[in-house]
Amino acid sequence: MVSSFTSAPRSGFYYFAQGWKLVSQPGIRRFVILPLLVNIC
């Protein structure tokens, strides 16, 4: 069955911007920055 919901495809920049909004939230910041630091080191 084909869904009738059609939306414009999202660009990579859109998802990057959404992720940046999540990083700016204090409650989620540690769950983003800590794994990122672990992966870099």
mmCIF entry with sequence, helices, sheets and N, C-alpha, C, O atoms, coordinates in Angstrom:
data_MODEL
# 
_entry.id   MODEL 
# 
_entity.id                         1 
_entity.type                       polymer 
_entity.pdbx_number_of_molecules   1 
# 
_entity_poly.entity_id                      1 
_entity_poly.type                           'polypeptide(L)' 
_entity_poly.nstd_linkage                   no 
_entity_poly.nstd_monomer                   no 
_entity_poly.pdbx_seq_one_letter_code       MVSSFTSAPRSGFYYFAQGWKLVSQPGIRRFVILPLLVNIC 
_entity_poly.pdbx_seq_one_letter_code_can   MVSSFTSAPRSGFYYFAQGWKLVSQPGIRRFVILPLLVNIC 
_entity_poly.pdbx_strand_id                 A 
# 
loop_
_entity_poly_seq.entity_id 
_entity_poly_seq.num 
_entity_poly_seq.mon_id 
_entity_poly_seq.hetero 
1 1  MET n 
1 2  VAL n 
1 3  SER n 
1 4  SER n 
1 5  PHE n 
1 6  THR n 
1 7  SER n 
1 8  ALA n 
1 9  PRO n 
1 10 ARG n 
1 11 SER n 
1 12 GLY n 
1 13 PHE n 
1 14 TYR n 
1 15 TYR n 
1 16 PHE n 
1 17 ALA n 
1 18 GLN n 
1 19 GLY n 
1 20 TRP n 
1 21 LYS n 
1 22 LEU n 
1 23 VAL n 
1 24 SER n 
1 25 GLN n 
1 26 PRO n 
1 27 GLY n 
1 28 ILE n 
1 29 ARG n 
1 30 ARG n 
1 31 PHE n 
1 32 VAL n 
1 33 ILE n 
1 34 LEU n 
1 35 PRO n 
1 36 LEU n 
1 37 LEU n 
1 38 VAL n 
1 39 ASN n 
1 40 ILE n 
1 41 CYS n 
# 
_struct_asym.id          A 
_struct_asym.entity_id   1 
# 
loop_
_struct_conf.conf_type_id 
_struct_conf.id 
_struct_conf.pdbx_PDB_helix_id 
_struct_conf.beg_label_comp_id 
_struct_conf.beg_label_asym_id 
_struct_conf.beg_label_seq_id 
_struct_conf.pdbx_beg_PDB_ins_code 
_struct_conf.end_label_comp_id 
_struct_conf.end_label_asym_id 
_struct_conf.end_label_seq_id 
_struct_conf.pdbx_end_PDB_ins_code 
_struct_conf.beg_auth_comp_id 
_struct_conf.beg_auth_asym_id 
_struct_conf.beg_auth_seq_id 
_struct_conf.end_auth_comp_id 
_struct_conf.end_auth_asym_id 
_struct_conf.end_auth_seq_id 
_struct_conf.pdbx_PDB_helix_class 
_struct_conf.details 
_struct_conf.pdbx_PDB_helix_length 
HELX_P HELX_P1 AA1 GLY A 12 ? VAL A 23 ? GLY A 12 VAL A 23 1 ? 12 
HELX_P HELX_P2 AA2 PRO A 26 ? ILE A 40 ? PRO A 26 ILE A 40 1 ? 15 
# 
_struct_conf_type.id          HELX_P 
_struct_conf_type.criteria    ? 
_struct_conf_type.reference   ? 
# 
loop_
_atom_site.group_PDB 
_atom_site.id 
_atom_site.type_symbol 
_atom_site.label_atom_id 
_atom_site.label_alt_id 
_atom_site.label_comp_id 
_atom_site.label_asym_id 
_atom_site.label_entity_id 
_atom_site.label_seq_id 
_atom_site.pdbx_PDB_ins_code 
_atom_site.Cartn_x 
_atom_site.Cartn_y 
_atom_site.Cartn_z 
_atom_site.occupancy 
_atom_site.B_iso_or_equiv 
_atom_site.pdbx_formal_charge 
_atom_site.auth_seq_id 
_atom_site.auth_comp_id 
_atom_site.auth_asym_id 
_atom_site.auth_atom_id 
_atom_site.pdbx_PDB_model_num 
ATOM 1   N N  . MET A 1 1  ? 0.843  -1.181 0.000  1.00 0.00 ? 1  MET A N  1 
ATOM 2   C CA . MET A 1 1  ? 0.000  0.000  0.000  1.00 0.00 ? 1  MET A CA 1 
ATOM 3   C C  . MET A 1 1  ? 0.888  1.244  0.000  1.00 0.00 ? 1  MET A C  1 
ATOM 4   O O  . MET A 1 1  ? 1.834  1.327  0.782  1.00 0.00 ? 1  MET A O  1 
ATOM 5   N N  . VAL A 1 2  ? 0.602  2.174  -0.837 1.00 0.00 ? 2  VAL A N  1 
ATOM 6   C CA . VAL A 1 2  ? 1.385  3.391  -0.962 1.00 0.00 ? 2  VAL A CA 1 
ATOM 7   C C  . VAL A 1 2  ? 0.787  4.465  -0.066 1.00 0.00 ? 2  VAL A C  1 
ATOM 8   O O  . VAL A 1 2  ? -0.423 4.696  -0.069 1.00 0.00 ? 2  VAL A O  1 
ATOM 9   N N  . SER A 1 3  ? 1.638  5.104  0.687  1.00 0.00 ? 3  SER A N  1 
ATOM 10  C CA . SER A 1 3  ? 1.186  6.169  1.571  1.00 0.00 ? 3  SER A CA 1 
ATOM 11  C C  . SER A 1 3  ? 0.870  7.420  0.761  1.00 0.00 ? 3  SER A C  1 
ATOM 12  O O  . SER A 1 3  ? 1.575  7.743  -0.195 1.00 0.00 ? 3  SER A O  1 
ATOM 13  N N  . SER A 1 4  ? -0.176 8.111  1.142  1.00 0.00 ? 4  SER A N  1 
ATOM 14  C CA . SER A 1 4  ? -0.532 9.331  0.433  1.00 0.00 ? 4  SER A CA 1 
ATOM 15  C C  . SER A 1 4  ? 0.207  10.540 0.998  1.00 0.00 ? 4  SER A C  1 
ATOM 16  O O  . SER A 1 4  ? 0.084  11.646 0.472  1.00 0.00 ? 4  SER A O  1 
ATOM 17  N N  . PHE A 1 5  ? 0.970  10.333 2.063  1.00 0.00 ? 5  PHE A N  1 
ATOM 18  C CA . PHE A 1 5  ? 1.727  11.425 2.670  1.00 0.00 ? 5  PHE A CA 1 
ATOM 19  C C  . PHE A 1 5  ? 2.958  11.727 1.825  1.00 0.00 ? 5  PHE A C  1 
ATOM 20  O O  . PHE A 1 5  ? 3.858  10.897 1.704  1.00 0.00 ? 5  PHE A O  1 
ATOM 21  N N  . THR A 1 6  ? 2.987  12.899 1.255  1.00 0.00 ? 6  THR A N  1 
ATOM 22  C CA . THR A 1 6  ? 4.142  13.295 0.461  1.00 0.00 ? 6  THR A CA 1 
ATOM 23  C C  . THR A 1 6  ? 4.726  14.561 1.061  1.00 0.00 ? 6  THR A C  1 
ATOM 24  O O  . THR A 1 6  ? 4.004  15.513 1.355  1.00 0.00 ? 6  THR A O  1 
ATOM 25  N N  . SER A 1 7  ? 6.021  14.563 1.239  1.00 0.00 ? 7  SER A N  1 
ATOM 26  C CA . SER A 1 7  ? 6.683  15.749 1.757  1.00 0.00 ? 7  SER A CA 1 
ATOM 27  C C  . SER A 1 7  ? 7.961  15.978 0.966  1.00 0.00 ? 7  SER A C  1 
ATOM 28  O O  . SER A 1 7  ? 8.489  15.074 0.319  1.00 0.00 ? 7  SER A O  1 
ATOM 29  N N  . ALA A 1 8  ? 8.426  17.179 1.034  1.00 0.00 ? 8  ALA A N  1 
ATOM 30  C CA . ALA A 1 8  ? 9.666  17.513 0.342  1.00 0.00 ? 8  ALA A CA 1 
ATOM 31  C C  . ALA A 1 8  ? 10.822 16.794 1.027  1.00 0.00 ? 8  ALA A C  1 
ATOM 32  O O  . ALA A 1 8  ? 10.859 16.722 2.255  1.00 0.00 ? 8  ALA A O  1 
ATOM 33  N N  . PRO A 1 9  ? 11.752 16.269 0.265  1.00 0.00 ? 9  PRO A N  1 
ATOM 34  C CA . PRO A 1 9  ? 12.899 15.603 0.884  1.00 0.00 ? 9  PRO A CA 1 
ATOM 35  C C  . PRO A 1 9  ? 13.730 16.599 1.687  1.00 0.00 ? 9  PRO A C  1 
ATOM 36  O O  . PRO A 1 9  ? 13.910 17.751 1.293  1.00 0.00 ? 9  PRO A O  1 
ATOM 37  N N  . ARG A 1 10 ? 14.224 16.126 2.809  1.00 0.00 ? 10 ARG A N  1 
ATOM 38  C CA . ARG A 1 10 ? 15.015 16.991 3.687  1.00 0.00 ? 10 ARG A CA 1 
ATOM 39  C C  . ARG A 1 10 ? 16.479 16.950 3.267  1.00 0.00 ? 10 ARG A C  1 
ATOM 40  O O  . ARG A 1 10 ? 16.985 15.916 2.830  1.00 0.00 ? 10 ARG A O  1 
ATOM 41  N N  . SER A 1 11 ? 17.131 18.058 3.403  1.00 0.00 ? 11 SER A N  1 
ATOM 42  C CA . SER A 1 11 ? 18.544 18.113 3.055  1.00 0.00 ? 11 SER A CA 1 
ATOM 43  C C  . SER A 1 11 ? 19.397 17.766 4.269  1.00 0.00 ? 11 SER A C  1 
ATOM 44  O O  . SER A 1 11 ? 18.914 17.763 5.402  1.00 0.00 ? 11 SER A O  1 
ATOM 45  N N  . GLY A 1 12 ? 20.651 17.479 4.023  1.00 0.00 ? 12 GLY A N  1 
ATOM 46  C CA . GLY A 1 12 ? 21.570 17.177 5.112  1.00 0.00 ? 12 GLY A CA 1 
ATOM 47  C C  . GLY A 1 12 ? 21.731 18.359 6.053  1.00 0.00 ? 12 GLY A C  1 
ATOM 48  O O  . GLY A 1 12 ? 21.886 18.181 7.261  1.00 0.00 ? 12 GLY A O  1 
ATOM 49  N N  . PHE A 1 13 ? 21.693 19.561 5.504  1.00 0.00 ? 13 PHE A N  1 
ATOM 50  C CA . PHE A 1 13 ? 21.825 20.751 6.339  1.00 0.00 ? 13 PHE A CA 1 
ATOM 51  C C  . PHE A 1 13 ? 20.657 20.872 7.305  1.00 0.00 ? 13 PHE A C  1 
ATOM 52  O O  . PHE A 1 13 ? 20.838 21.300 8.445  1.00 0.00 ? 13 PHE A O  1 
ATOM 53  N N  . TYR A 1 14 ? 19.455 20.498 6.860  1.00 0.00 ? 14 TYR A N  1 
ATOM 54  C CA . TYR A 1 14 ? 18.282 20.548 7.736  1.00 0.00 ? 14 TYR A CA 1 
ATOM 55  C C  . TYR A 1 14 ? 18.488 19.647 8.950  1.00 0.00 ? 14 TYR A C  1 
ATOM 56  O O  . TYR A 1 14 ? 18.229 20.055 10.083 1.00 0.00 ? 14 TYR A O  1 
ATOM 57  N N  . TYR A 1 15 ? 18.954 18.419 8.711  1.00 0.00 ? 15 TYR A N  1 
ATOM 58  C CA . TYR A 1 15 ? 19.170 17.494 9.817  1.00 0.00 ? 15 TYR A CA 1 
ATOM 59  C C  . TYR A 1 15 ? 20.305 17.957 10.715 1.00 0.00 ? 15 TYR A C  1 
ATOM 60  O O  . TYR A 1 15 ? 20.249 17.759 11.929 1.00 0.00 ? 15 TYR A O  1 
ATOM 61  N N  . PHE A 1 16 ? 21.339 18.572 10.141 1.00 0.00 ? 16 PHE A N  1 
ATOM 62  C CA . PHE A 1 16 ? 22.427 19.130 10.936 1.00 0.00 ? 16 PHE A CA 1 
ATOM 63  C C  . PHE A 1 16 ? 21.894 20.230 11.851 1.00 0.00 ? 16 PHE A C  1 
ATOM 64  O O  . PHE A 1 16 ? 22.264 20.300 13.023 1.00 0.00 ? 16 PHE A O  1 
ATOM 65  N N  . ALA A 1 17 ? 21.033 21.083 11.320 1.00 0.00 ? 17 ALA A N  1 
ATOM 66  C CA . ALA A 1 17 ? 20.457 22.171 12.113 1.00 0.00 ? 17 ALA A CA 1 
ATOM 67  C C  . ALA A 1 17 ? 19.576 21.620 13.231 1.00 0.00 ? 17 ALA A C  1 
ATOM 68  O O  . ALA A 1 17 ? 19.590 22.141 14.346 1.00 0.00 ? 17 ALA A O  1 
ATOM 69  N N  . GLN A 1 18 ? 18.813 20.572 12.940 1.00 0.00 ? 18 GLN A N  1 
ATOM 70  C CA . GLN A 1 18 ? 17.977 19.963 13.973 1.00 0.00 ? 18 GLN A CA 1 
ATOM 71  C C  . GLN A 1 18 ? 18.837 19.363 15.080 1.00 0.00 ? 18 GLN A C  1 
ATOM 72  O O  . GLN A 1 18 ? 18.510 19.483 16.261 1.00 0.00 ? 18 GLN A O  1 
ATOM 73  N N  . GLY A 1 19 ? 19.923 18.726 14.700 1.00 0.00 ? 19 GLY A N  1 
ATOM 74  C CA . GLY A 1 19 ? 20.840 18.166 15.691 1.00 0.00 ? 19 GLY A CA 1 
ATOM 75  C C  . GLY A 1 19 ? 21.483 19.250 16.537 1.00 0.00 ? 19 GLY A C  1 
ATOM 76  O O  . GLY A 1 19 ? 21.671 19.074 17.740 1.00 0.00 ? 19 GLY A O  1 
ATOM 77  N N  . TRP A 1 20 ? 21.816 20.363 15.916 1.00 0.00 ? 20 TRP A N  1 
ATOM 78  C CA . TRP A 1 20 ? 22.425 21.466 16.654 1.00 0.00 ? 20 TRP A CA 1 
ATOM 79  C C  . TRP A 1 20 ? 21.447 22.023 17.683 1.00 0.00 ? 20 TRP A C  1 
ATOM 80  O O  . TRP A 1 20 ? 21.857 22.433 18.768 1.00 0.00 ? 20 TRP A O  1 
ATOM 81  N N  . LYS A 1 21 ? 20.143 22.042 17.347 1.00 0.00 ? 21 LYS A N  1 
ATOM 82  C CA . LYS A 1 21 ? 19.129 22.489 18.305 1.00 0.00 ? 21 LYS A CA 1 
ATOM 83  C C  . LYS A 1 21 ? 19.076 21.544 19.502 1.00 0.00 ? 21 LYS A C  1 
ATOM 84  O O  . LYS A 1 21 ? 18.891 21.989 20.635 1.00 0.00 ? 21 LYS A O  1 
ATOM 85  N N  . LEU A 1 22 ? 19.238 20.244 19.257 1.00 0.00 ? 22 LEU A N  1 
ATOM 86  C CA . LEU A 1 22 ? 19.240 19.287 20.357 1.00 0.00 ? 22 LEU A CA 1 
ATOM 87  C C  . LEU A 1 22 ? 20.447 19.489 21.259 1.00 0.00 ? 22 LEU A C  1 
ATOM 88  O O  . LEU A 1 22 ? 20.330 19.398 22.481 1.00 0.00 ? 22 LEU A O  1 
ATOM 89  N N  . VAL A 1 23 ? 21.604 19.761 20.672 1.00 0.00 ? 23 VAL A N  1 
ATOM 90  C CA . VAL A 1 23 ? 22.818 19.974 21.465 1.00 0.00 ? 23 VAL A CA 1 
ATOM 91  C C  . VAL A 1 23 ? 22.657 21.197 22.359 1.00 0.00 ? 23 VAL A C  1 
ATOM 92  O O  . VAL A 1 23 ? 23.216 21.242 23.455 1.00 0.00 ? 23 VAL A O  1 
ATOM 93  N N  . SER A 1 24 ? 21.907 22.177 21.906 1.00 0.00 ? 24 SER A N  1 
ATOM 94  C CA . SER A 1 24 ? 21.752 23.398 22.691 1.00 0.00 ? 24 SER A CA 1 
ATOM 95  C C  . SER A 1 24 ? 20.819 23.225 23.885 1.00 0.00 ? 24 SER A C  1 
ATOM 96  O O  . SER A 1 24 ? 20.749 24.109 24.738 1.00 0.00 ? 24 SER A O  1 
ATOM 97  N N  . GLN A 1 25 ? 20.101 22.102 23.966 1.00 0.00 ? 25 GLN A N  1 
ATOM 98  C CA . GLN A 1 25 ? 19.227 21.853 25.105 1.00 0.00 ? 25 GLN A CA 1 
ATOM 99  C C  . GLN A 1 25 ? 20.039 21.235 26.240 1.00 0.00 ? 25 GLN A C  1 
ATOM 100 O O  . GLN A 1 25 ? 20.711 20.223 26.040 1.00 0.00 ? 25 GLN A O  1 
ATOM 101 N N  . PRO A 1 26 ? 19.983 21.837 27.434 1.00 0.00 ? 26 PRO A N  1 
ATOM 102 C CA . PRO A 1 26 ? 20.838 21.389 28.532 1.00 0.00 ? 26 PRO A CA 1 
ATOM 103 C C  . PRO A 1 26 ? 20.648 19.924 28.927 1.00 0.00 ? 26 PRO A C  1 
ATOM 104 O O  . PRO A 1 26 ? 21.632 19.261 29.253 1.00 0.00 ? 26 PRO A O  1 
ATOM 105 N N  . GLY A 1 27 ? 19.450 19.406 28.912 1.00 0.00 ? 27 GLY A N  1 
ATOM 106 C CA . GLY A 1 27 ? 19.209 18.032 29.339 1.00 0.00 ? 27 GLY A CA 1 
ATOM 107 C C  . GLY A 1 27 ? 19.755 16.990 28.389 1.00 0.00 ? 27 GLY A C  1 
ATOM 108 O O  . GLY A 1 27 ? 20.063 15.875 28.809 1.00 0.00 ? 27 GLY A O  1 
ATOM 109 N N  . ILE A 1 28 ? 19.880 17.323 27.134 1.00 0.00 ? 28 ILE A N  1 
ATOM 110 C CA . ILE A 1 28 ? 20.325 16.364 26.125 1.00 0.00 ? 28 ILE A CA 1 
ATOM 111 C C  . ILE A 1 28 ? 21.806 16.546 25.808 1.00 0.00 ? 28 ILE A C  1 
ATOM 112 O O  . ILE A 1 28 ? 22.439 15.642 25.261 1.00 0.00 ? 28 ILE A O  1 
ATOM 113 N N  . ARG A 1 29 ? 22.352 17.686 26.142 1.00 0.00 ? 29 ARG A N  1 
ATOM 114 C CA . ARG A 1 29 ? 23.731 18.020 25.775 1.00 0.00 ? 29 ARG A CA 1 
ATOM 115 C C  . ARG A 1 29 ? 24.728 16.955 26.218 1.00 0.00 ? 29 ARG A C  1 
ATOM 116 O O  . ARG A 1 29 ? 25.601 16.569 25.440 1.00 0.00 ? 29 ARG A O  1 
ATOM 117 N N  . ARG A 1 30 ? 24.614 16.471 27.462 1.00 0.00 ? 30 ARG A N  1 
ATOM 118 C CA . ARG A 1 30 ? 25.598 15.494 27.943 1.00 0.00 ? 30 ARG A CA 1 
ATOM 119 C C  . ARG A 1 30 ? 25.498 14.172 27.200 1.00 0.00 ? 30 ARG A C  1 
ATOM 120 O O  . ARG A 1 30 ? 26.497 13.464 27.070 1.00 0.00 ? 30 ARG A O  1 
ATOM 121 N N  . PHE A 1 31 ? 24.313 13.823 26.709 1.00 0.00 ? 31 PHE A N  1 
ATOM 122 C CA . PHE A 1 31 ? 24.144 12.576 25.971 1.00 0.00 ? 31 PHE A CA 1 
ATOM 123 C C  . PHE A 1 31 ? 24.660 12.685 24.536 1.00 0.00 ? 31 PHE A C  1 
ATOM 124 O O  . PHE A 1 31 ? 24.799 11.676 23.845 1.00 0.00 ? 31 PHE A O  1 
ATOM 125 N N  . VAL A 1 32 ? 24.939 13.889 24.099 1.00 0.00 ? 32 VAL A N  1 
ATOM 126 C CA . VAL A 1 32 ? 25.492 14.094 22.760 1.00 0.00 ? 32 VAL A CA 1 
ATOM 127 C C  . VAL A 1 32 ? 26.992 14.337 22.838 1.00 0.00 ? 32 VAL A C  1 
ATOM 128 O O  . VAL A 1 32 ? 27.762 13.733 22.092 1.00 0.00 ? 32 VAL A O  1 
ATOM 129 N N  . ILE A 1 33 ? 27.402 15.211 23.733 1.00 0.00 ? 33 ILE A N  1 
ATOM 130 C CA . ILE A 1 33 ? 28.819 15.589 23.810 1.00 0.00 ? 33 ILE A CA 1 
ATOM 131 C C  . ILE A 1 33 ? 29.680 14.462 24.357 1.00 0.00 ? 33 ILE A C  1 
ATOM 132 O O  . ILE A 1 33 ? 30.768 14.218 23.835 1.00 0.00 ? 33 ILE A O  1 
ATOM 133 N N  . LEU A 1 34 ? 29.224 13.771 25.392 1.00 0.00 ? 34 LEU A N  1 
ATOM 134 C CA . LEU A 1 34 ? 30.034 12.702 25.984 1.00 0.00 ? 34 LEU A CA 1 
ATOM 135 C C  . LEU A 1 34 ? 30.331 11.579 24.990 1.00 0.00 ? 34 LEU A C  1 
ATOM 136 O O  . LEU A 1 34 ? 31.500 11.220 24.849 1.00 0.00 ? 34 LEU A O  1 
ATOM 137 N N  . PRO A 1 35 ? 29.353 11.006 24.296 1.00 0.00 ? 35 PRO A N  1 
ATOM 138 C CA . PRO A 1 35 ? 29.685 9.985  23.291 1.00 0.00 ? 35 PRO A CA 1 
ATOM 139 C C  . PRO A 1 35 ? 30.558 10.528 22.158 1.00 0.00 ? 35 PRO A C  1 
ATOM 140 O O  . PRO A 1 35 ? 31.404 9.810  21.626 1.00 0.00 ? 35 PRO A O  1 
ATOM 141 N N  . LEU A 1 36 ? 30.354 11.782 21.794 1.00 0.00 ? 36 LEU A N  1 
ATOM 142 C CA . LEU A 1 36 ? 31.182 12.378 20.754 1.00 0.00 ? 36 LEU A CA 1 
ATOM 143 C C  . LEU A 1 36 ? 32.642 12.457 21.199 1.00 0.00 ? 36 LEU A C  1 
ATOM 144 O O  . LEU A 1 36 ? 33.545 12.152 20.420 1.00 0.00 ? 36 LEU A O  1 
ATOM 145 N N  . LEU A 1 37 ? 32.873 12.860 22.434 1.00 0.00 ? 37 LEU A N  1 
ATOM 146 C CA . LEU A 1 37 ? 34.237 12.918 22.959 1.00 0.00 ? 37 LEU A CA 1 
ATOM 147 C C  . LEU A 1 37 ? 34.857 11.530 23.059 1.00 0.00 ? 37 LEU A C  1 
ATOM 148 O O  . LEU A 1 37 ? 36.046 11.364 22.785 1.00 0.00 ? 37 LEU A O  1 
ATOM 149 N N  . VAL A 1 38 ? 34.075 10.543 23.444 1.00 0.00 ? 38 VAL A N  1 
ATOM 150 C CA . VAL A 1 38 ? 34.583 9.171  23.533 1.00 0.00 ? 38 VAL A CA 1 
ATOM 151 C C  . VAL A 1 38 ? 34.995 8.676  22.152 1.00 0.00 ? 38 VAL A C  1 
ATOM 152 O O  . VAL A 1 38 ? 36.023 8.011  22.020 1.00 0.00 ? 38 VAL A O  1 
ATOM 153 N N  . ASN A 1 39 ? 34.226 8.981  21.140 1.00 0.00 ? 39 ASN A N  1 
ATOM 154 C CA . ASN A 1 39 ? 34.549 8.542  19.785 1.00 0.00 ? 39 ASN A CA 1 
ATOM 155 C C  . ASN A 1 39 ? 35.770 9.262  19.225 1.00 0.00 ? 39 ASN A C  1 
ATOM 156 O O  . ASN A 1 39 ? 36.541 8.670  18.470 1.00 0.00 ? 39 ASN A O  1 
ATOM 157 N N  . ILE A 1 40 ? 35.952 10.513 19.578 1.00 0.00 ? 40 ILE A N  1 
ATOM 158 C CA . ILE A 1 40 ? 37.093 11.274 19.072 1.00 0.00 ? 40 ILE A CA 1 
ATOM 159 C C  . ILE A 1 40 ? 38.385 10.809 19.733 1.00 0.00 ? 40 ILE A C  1 
ATOM 160 O O  . ILE A 1 40 ? 39.410 10.661 19.066 1.00 0.00 ? 40 ILE A O  1 
ATOM 161 N N  . CYS A 1 41 ? 38.337 10.578 21.039 1.00 0.00 ? 41 CYS A N  1 
ATOM 162 C CA . CYS A 1 41 ? 39.549 10.151 21.768 1.00 0.00 ? 41 CYS A CA 1 
ATOM 163 C C  . CYS A 1 41 ? 39.747 8.701  21.567 1.00 0.00 ? 41 CYS A C  1 
ATOM 164 O O  . CYS A 1 41 ? 40.705 8.130  22.089 1.00 0.00 ? 41 CYS A O  1 
# 
